[in-house]
Amino acid sequence: NVKYHTSFFLFSLQTFTAWCNSHLRKAGTQIENIEEDFRNGLKLMLLLEVISGERLPKPDKGKMRFHKIANVNKALEFISSKGVKLVSIGAEEIVDGNLKMTLGMIWTIILRFAIQDISVEETSAKEGLLLWCQRKTAPYRNVNVQNFHISWKDGLALCALIHRHRPDLIDYSKLRKDDPIGNLNTAFEVAEKYLDIPKMLDADDIVNTPKPDEKAIMTYVSCFYHAFAGAEQAETAANRICKVLAVNQENEKLMEEYEKLASELLEWIRRTIPWLENRVAEQTMHAMQQKLEDFRDYRRVHKPPKVQEKCQLEINFNTLQTKLRLSNRPAFMPSEGKMVSDIANAWKGLEQVEKGYEEWLLTEIRRLERLDHLAEKFKQKSTLHESWTTGKEELLSQKDYESASLMEIRALMRKHEAFESDLAAHQDRVEQIAAIAQELNELDYYDAATINAQCQGICDQWDNLGTLTQKRRESLERVEKLWETIDQLYLEFAKRAAPFNNWMDGAMEDLQDMFIVHRCWCCSSVINSFFVHTILITAHDQFKATLPEADKERMAIMGIHNEILKIAQTYGIKVVGENLYTVLSPQDISNKWEAVKQLVPMRDQTLQEEVARQQSNERLRRQFAAQANIIGPWIQTKMEEISHMSTDIAGSLEEQMSNLKTYEQNIINYKSNIDKLEGDHQLSQEGLIFDNKHTNYTMEHVRVGWEQLLTTIARTINEVENQILTRDAKGISQEQLNEFRASFNHFDRKRNGMMDPDDFRACLISMGYDLVSAFSPGEVEFARIMTLVDPNNTGVVTFQAFIDFMTRETAETDTAEQVMASFKILASDKLYITVEELRRELPPEQAEYCISRMTKYIGGDAPPGSLDYISFSSALYGESDL
């Protein structure tokens, strides 16, 4: 014990004397003998003023004992005012030169002013100093600091502390553990010479003492802590600034990426809408079919990537806003016209124009199909009519009756009557031709000029035929009285043959007539194809039922001709030439009758082919409906399941994320069914099928549902990612998140993932939130909260906004004031900072970032080029430039 106390006093005397002189030296004085020099209290009061930076009461200048006691008491009272309890230490002992009490007092001063304020990771004083030493020496070999006595005997711990902060002063690799005296002296000499730490310990005493004095070691090591504290403070400040700047740079990069992606997407929409708004119709069916194919290519190839870009843009925007909230930054406001809502409105406009374009394309295709049908029908009827009128004008213009005999005159008269009958029968065909031409004009047929010219020619010719017919009749009637004899049989033949021939012409025309059955053009509604086709078959069957009666009429007409031959033979009349009353011969009737009989089976075959086409179309309808009736409910079911998963609180967020990722992959794998349905839809359009009674789902419904499903699963995954990000950043436990989710789900009465303001108010109250603050009544406080959770005034509160609000108060984030304080440390307490200080204290990238963005400092006491770090720090947490 005697040896231990002797070593304690030796260590303490030397160490405490050196420690006191290290501070008294700043006041231009020192002590030689610690038990003698503090007896009058003057240097003791001076020491306290130096180490505390405060002024003590004015000391007594007398040399009497009571003067000394008064000065020492002033010092002890100052120590007590700093929260230090002085046990068994009185002014009389110090004045009397009691070494033990004097050393105890000095140790108390060291503890209070050199060690007590040391704080490392929520530990302070001795524990904090020990933790600091352990952290700084941890990477060095042969160093294991566990205490403040034997851990320092080999001198390596002291050398490691110096090398850690000033590697230029000691070459640690050359130190040896078996040379403790050399290591200690190296540390003492370097500390005294370069760090302004006086030599307080003796190397031989430390090495030769089994357990060096802990107080002496702590006193000496604390000098290293304070020597290096300024450098560590600068390092901490620099790290904080780097962290803040890194967050700001990352956020600015995300903002620029959002702006770029939004601009490109809006530009694509701006370029695409004029193309879809172009309603200039093509003149041919082939050209319009090419337009339809181009539109399908846009739907299959060009639009899907843009759907993904739109979805990714929304995800990026939500992620950026979450990061800004977590880093205590203001919300990101995109450039004018580039808000998510602006993009959604532009996209909605695109889809409206897209839908209108598709409807216009299909309408134009149906119009061109109808036009082609009418044009072909016009051509057929015009050809028949022009064939019939060939030579009629020349015939009516003849004046053969002037030199004809009575029989010839009468024959000419009857022939003319037959022609008039034929002419009247053709009146209906001319009206049909004019009606078709008018409809072609109304439907804006591209070659309407040619049709109009041909129709006008036919009408003019028809009017001329009527005029010529009337003139010839008047001429024949003038001379008819001169002729009385007429061959009744020829007349009867002509009268019966002409209408029968006209009937056969009409029958041939009907049998060769084209038809279209998938749309009724006399009205605007689609009718049943098979019903129209049944009408055609019924009409054809009715026509075939009239053939026996027509054959009887033919036989009767041929009987008239046979009767003429019989009478001529009986009475010896020589029949010379043709029947003067008609241009029709028995052979003409027979040939045309055979032609009618050949057209009947051809008409049967055409109708059967149409039946087969309609059956094929019906198969396509059923095939499309079978798939659509599965896919449509499947999409709706998946949407409901996703909605249920987004509100389900079972399992951790990572498990929910894994389930959603698996769910998303299953949905993507289902894409092949959508593609197959697209193929069937294309076949239906190519078959000109525009209705389907077997299903209520159209391809447009399925496309919109599919796009909504992809967007919903992506948004749900993004919401869970943001919840994970919020949980990790704000230290929220899984149980807290589950509690928040359960409360949100309970008040989400519409089960749409959002709460109305009234439901949100009820939710807050149920969770114990006080809506009446010290500064505002309930309605004002709730209105303030609503501006936080619903900044865009949408009238609803999402789960992410609800989570952000519930965790906002507990967030531990950097503030502008903290950043300013950090810059102030780097600037050595100045109100400005220089370029050289920034480049010395910060990494190159962050230093140049600050230099490029800080404004010049305005003040008379600053050197040229000084920068204003205060306005820069405020700007980091102010309005965004983007």
C-alpha positions, 0 to 999 in steps of 0.5 A: 500500500505504501508503494502504491500511494507513493506511485500515486503521488509521484504520478499525480504530482508530475501529471497534475503539475504539467496539466496545470502549467499547460493552461496557466501558460496561456495566462503567462505564468506557471507553478513550480510546487503544486502544494505551495503555489496554490496556497494563496488561491491567486493562481488557483483562481487564474487557472479556473478562469483560463479553463472555464473562460469565465471571470471569477470575483476579484481576489483579495490582495492581502497576504494574511491567512484569512486573505488566502482562505478567502481566495481559495473559498472563491475558487471552491465556490466557483467549482461548486457552482458548476455542479461539482460536490467537494467532499472533505476539501476545505480552504484551510487544507489548501492554504496549509499545503495539504498535498493530498487535499490539493491533488484531490481538488486538482483531480476534481477540476480535471474531471469537471473541465477536461473529462466530464464534457466528453461525449461519445455515442450517448456515453460521457466522462470516463466511459466516453473517453474510453470508448473514444480511445477504443474507436480510434485505436481499433484498426491498429495491431497490438493495441487493445484499450480496455482501461486507463492503466495497464492498456497504456504501458507499452506506449502503442496506444498513445502512438496509435492515437497520434498516428490516427489523427496525424499520420505524418508525425509517427511511422507506426509500422516501425514501432515494436511492442517490446520497446515500451520506453521508446514508444512512450518517449516517442509519443511524449516528444511528438505530443509536446513538440507538434500537438502542444501537449506538455509531458505529464508522465514519465516513461520509466515510472509507467513501465516499472509500475505494475498498475499505472495511476488511472487518474494520471493516464486519464488526465494525459489522454484527455489532452489528446481528446481535446487536441483532436476534438476540433479536427473531429468536429470539422470531420463530422461537419463535413460528413453532415454537409456531404450527406445533405448535398448527396441527398440534394444531388440525388433528388435533383437528378430524379427531378431532371429525369422526371422532367425529361421523361414527362417531356418526351411522353407529352411530345409523343402524345402531341405528335400522335394526336394530330395523326389520329385526328386526321379524318381525310378519307381515302378513295379506295378500300385498299387504301383505307384497309392500309390505314386500319393496318397502320392503326393496329400497328400503332396499338400493338407496337407503338402504344404499349411502350408508352403505357409502360413509360406513363406508369413508370413516370407515376412510380418515379414521381411517387418515389421522389416525393417520398424521398423528399418527405423523408429528407425534410425537403419540400414537395417537388413541383414539376414544370408547368404542364408536366404534373402527373395530372397534366400527363393523365389529362393528355393521355385521356385526350389521346385515348378519346381521339384514338377511340374516335379514330377507330370508329371513323376508320370502321365507318369509312370502310363500311361506307367504301364497301357500300360505295363499291357495291352501289358502283358495281350495281350502277355499272350493271344496270347502266350496261343493260339499259344502254344495251337495250337503248342501242339503235332505238333512237334511229329506229324511232326516227325512221319514216318507213311508214311513208312508203309502207303498205297497209299491212306494213303500216298496221304492223308498224303501228303495233310494233310501235305500241309494243315498243311503248309497252317495252319503254314503259317497262324500262322506266323503273330501271331508269329510275333505279339508275338515277336513284343509285347515282344520287346515293353515290353522290350523297355518300361522296363517291370518289368518281361521282363525276363519271357516274353523274355524266353517265347518268345524265347521258342516260336521262337525256337519252331517255327523255329523247326516246320519250319525245321520239316515241310520242312523235312516231305515235302521232305520225302513225296515228295520222295514217292509221285510218288509212289502213284497216287490215292487221294480222291479229295473230302477229299482234297478239304474239307481239303483245304477249311476247314483249311483256314476257320478254321484259319479265325474263329480262327482269328475272335475269337481272334479279338472278344476277343482282349482287347483295350484301346482308351484314347491314341494312342500309335503309336504316342505321341499325345492324340487323340479323344477317341470317334474317336478311339472308332468309328473306333472299332465299324465300324470295328466290324460292317464290321466284322458282315457284312462278317458273311453271306459270311462266313456262305456260305463258311461254308455251302459249306465246309459242302456240300463237306462233304455231297457230300462225304457221298452221293458218298459213299452211292451211290457207296457203299463205306464204309467210315472208320476213319477220313479225312486223309488230315485234323484234322478238322472234320465237327463237329469242324467247326460247334462247332467253328462257334457256338463259333464265333456267341456267341462272337459277342454279347459279343463284342457288349456289351464290346463296349457299356460299353466302350461308357458309360465309355467315356460318363462318362469321357466327363461328368467329363471333362465338370464338371471340365471345368464348374468350372474352367472357373468360378474360373480362371476368378474369381481369375484374377478379384480379382487380378485386384481388389486388384491391384486397391484397393492398388492404390486407395486413397479414405478413410483413411488407417484404412478404407482401412485396414478394406476393405482389411480385409473384402476382405481377408475373402471373398477370404478365404470363396471362398476356398470351390470352390477350394476344390470342383474343386480339388475333380473333378480333382482327379476324372478325374485323377482316370479316367485317363483323361489327356486332356480337350478341354472344358477349357484352365485352368488346376488344376496347373493353378488354384493352382498357381493363388490361391496361388498368390491371397492369397500372394497378399492380404496378402502383400497388407494388410502388405503394408497398415499396414506399411503405418499406422506405418510410418504415426503414427511414422513420424506424416504424415497426411492423406492428405499428404499420399493421396498426396503421393499416388496420385503422385505415382499413376500418375507416376506408368505408368504400374499400377503394384504398382512400378515406373521405375527410370525415372518415379521416377525422374519425380515424384520427380521433379513434387513434387518440389524436387531439385535433385541438392544439394550443394555437388553433381550434379543432376545425383550423387544426384539421384544415391544417392537417388536410393540407399536409395529407391532401396538398392537391385538394383531391378530397381523399386521403391515400394510405401513403399520405396517412402513413406519412402524417402519422410518422411525420412528428417522429422523423429525425431529419436534418434541418437548415439550422444543423447544416448552417452550424456545420458550415460555421464549424468549417468556417471557424465561426465566421459568417462566410466561408472561403473556396480554400476552406471548402476544398480542404474540408469537403470531398472534391465533388461536394466542394465544387457543388457548393462553390458553383451554387453559393452566392458571394458573401456581402460584408465589409470584413470578408476577403474577396471571393468569400461565399455565403453559406447561410443563404445556401443552407436555407435554399437547400430546404426552400422552394425547388428550382425545378 
